[in-house]
Amino acid sequence: MNTSTASVPAPTDRITVLVADDEEAPRAQLVAALREAWPGARIVAEAANGVDAWDAFLEHEPQVCFLDIRMPGLSGIEVARRIDGQVPVVFVTAYGDHALAAFDAGAVDYVMKPVDAARLTQAVQRVRGRLGQPATPDVQALLAQLAGQLRRPAAPPVIQASVGKEVRLIRVEDIVYFESDARYTRVAYDDGSGAAEALIRTPLKELLAQLDPAQFWQVHRSVIVNHRHIASAVRVDEGNMHLTLRGRPEKLPVSRHFQGLFKGQ
């Protein structure tokens, strides 16, 4: 690939980048093209689906994300909505996909498959101009509109969980929060007589793709909470916050990425 007239000079610092595409060949092509068009960028993570892309974002905290729009689990648009303007996002899209005129207007950028070097360079230049700047309200409105165009699988009405030798069917609306550890995900719920707990093997990142994000909020890499059960958000100090729950003694941690959900605190 000849980029002698199209490449972007490397910045003094190394910008970290996440690349997500569920197709291996297009993802490899984008990674190779990025390395030529943006020599100052360092690709810290690659993901083959939206769930892994979101998990990689939380783990590596990249400064820029290139996200395929259509991916299993979470779409690129859903991942971008969770990122919530913390870093610039460039969508990778197939022909004629999703209101490209709106992207061209500069609200959100995109590159087409297969990636063209000149178009990628233009996207990189736009991204570099937005580094460190907050997202505009127009971006969030556009993402909400585009997310509505993608079909999302219906959330399961019940969760099957183990309590000793018994398998219980827990209604999703009765769940207070999910908390993951190394082997299991703990389900805290109301069984009609009070607080109860059970264990499931489904990883938290897979649950994210099934649950309604309007009801279940991720507040930590290991915690998803039903917002209807939140009593208060308490800021402990400049960098730490926790949640208290209605009718339960637990205090759930809120990591820095999610403290924006509680802007009044």
N, C-alpha and C positions, 0 to 999 in steps of 0.2 A: 504494500500500500504506500503510495507516494503522498506524503503529507508535508513536503518541504515548504509549501506556501500556505498550508492550512493549520499547522500545529500551533498550540498555544504555549508560550514560554512558561517554564516552570516557575512557580512562586517560590519565595524564600523558605516557606515552611511546607511540610508534607501534608496535603489534604487527604483525609481518609474517606474511602468510598465503599458503599455496599452495592452489590449488583445482584438482582433477583430476576430469574427467568426460568420457567419450568421446562424449557427445551434446552438440552445441553449444547447443541451446535450454535444456536443464536446467542446463547450466554457466553460461550467461548469467543465468538466473533466480537461481541460487544466488549469483552474484557481486553482482547487484543487491540481493538480500535481505540479504546480509552487510553491504553498505555502509550499509544503513539500520539494521540491528540492532546493528552494531558500528562506529560512526563512527571509533573510535580505531584500527581495524585498517587496514593497508595491504596490498593484494593485490599481491604481488611477482611471481607467476608463475601462469599457467594452463596446464594440460596436457590433451591429448586421449587419452592412453593411459598405462598404468602405467609403461612404460619411460621416457617423457618426464617423468613425474611424479618418478620416482626421480632422474633426471638433474637436474631443476630443483631438487630438494631439496638435492643436493650443491652446485649452483652458487649458489643464493640463500640457503641456510641459514635457511628460514622458521622462525618460532617456533610456528606452528600449521599443521596440514594438514587440509584437508577432501578426502576421497578417496572416489570412487565405488567400490563394492565390485567390480562386474563391469566390467573394462576389458580390452582386448586387450593382449597382451604380458605384463605383470604385473598381477595383480589388485590392488585397493586393499589387500586383506589382506596380500598378499606385499610390497607397498611398505611397509606399516606394520611388518611384521616386520623389514625391512631398517632402518627408522628406529630400531627397537629401543628405544623409550621415550625417545629423545632430546628429543622434543617431543610435546605432546598431539596426538592424531588424532581427528577426527570422521568417521565413515563416512556416506556418502550412499547410500541404498539404495532399491530398489523395494519394493513391498508384500510383506509376509510373508517377507522374505529374511533367512536366517541368524540364528537364535537371538536375536531381538530382546529377549526377556525377559532374557537375559544382559546386553545393552547397557543395558536399563532399570535393572538393578541397580547401574549406575554404574561397572562395570569398564571399559567402552569406550562412548563416546557415539555417537549416530547421529541423522540427520535423514532423514525420508522424502521421496520425490519425489511430487508437487510440494512444494516447501519451504513449510511453514507458518511465518508470522512468529513466533508465540508459541513454537512448538517450537524454532525456531532460536535464539531468545533464551535459552531454557532451556539449550540446548547451549552457547551462548557463555558463560553464567554458570558452567557446570561447567568449561569450558575455562579460564576466567580463574582459577578456584580451583586448577587443577592446574599452572599455569604455574610452571616452575622446580622442580617436584617430580619425582622419579624414578618411573618406571613400577613398578607392583607386580608380583610374580611371577604373580599371577592373570591380569594382562593378557596376558603372554606365553603362558601356557598356553591362554587363550581364543583368541588369534590362531592358535596352532598347531592347535587343534581346528577352527577355522573354515577355515583354509587347506586342511585335509584334505577339506573338503566341496566344494572347487572343483577341477575337473579341470584338470590341467596337461599340455600336450602332452609326449609322450615326447622326451627329449633325443636328438639325432641320434647314431648310432653312429660316424660319421666326419665329419671336416671336410675339405672340398676346398680346397687351398691351392696357390699358385703358387711354384715354385722354378725360376727362370729361365724356360725355355720349357716346363717340365714341370708338369703338374697332379698333385699327390700327394694320396692319400687317407690322412689321418692319423687313427688311432683316438683317440677322445676320451680314453680312459684313459691314452694315452701323452703327452698334453699336460701340460707343466709349468706354463706360464702364458701369458696373452695380455697384450699391451701395445699400446695405441693411440697413433697420432700423427695428424697433420693429415689424411693421405690413406688410410692403411692400418692394419690391425691385425696386429701381429707375433705369430706362433705359435711359441713355444719348446717343443720336444718331444724325446722320446727315440726315435730311429729304429731302435733295436736294437743299434746299434754305438756310440752316444754322443749327445752334444748336437747338435741340429739346429734350424734355423729356417726359417720360410716366411712368406708374406704372404697375407692375405685382405682382401677389401673390406668384409666385414661389420663394421659399427661395434660397439664394445664394448657399448653399451647394448642392442643387439639380441641379442647373444650372451647377455646376462644373462637374457633371457626363455627361452632354450633350454637352458641348462646346469643341472645339478642343483646347487642351492645348498648341499646337504650336502657336496658334493665340491669345488666351485669357489667360492672365497671372493673377493669383491671387497675389496681392501685399499687401493685408491686409485682416484680417478676414472678413471685410465688403465690400471689393472692388475687383472686377475683371475688368481688363482693356484690351482692344484690343491693343496689343503692336505696331501695325502700326500707332496708333495715339499718341504715346508717343513722346514728343519733347526732354525732358531731364530728368535726375534724379539728384536731388540736395541734397547733404548731408548738413543738417542744423547744426548738431553738431555730437558728437561721436555716439549717439544712435538714431538720428532722420534723416529721409530722406523723401522727397516728389517728386512727378512727376509733370512736366508741360506737357500740351497737345497742339497739333497742332490746332490752330484756336479756342481755348477755354480758358477762364480765370481760370478755376478751378485748384487747386493744390490737388493732391490725395496723401494721406499718404501711406508710405511704412513701414510695421512693420519689426522688427528685423529678423524674420524668412525668409523674402523675399528679404532682401537687397543683398543677394548673387547673385540675378539676374542682379545686376548692379555693377559688380566687378570692373569696371573701375573708379567708383566714389570714 
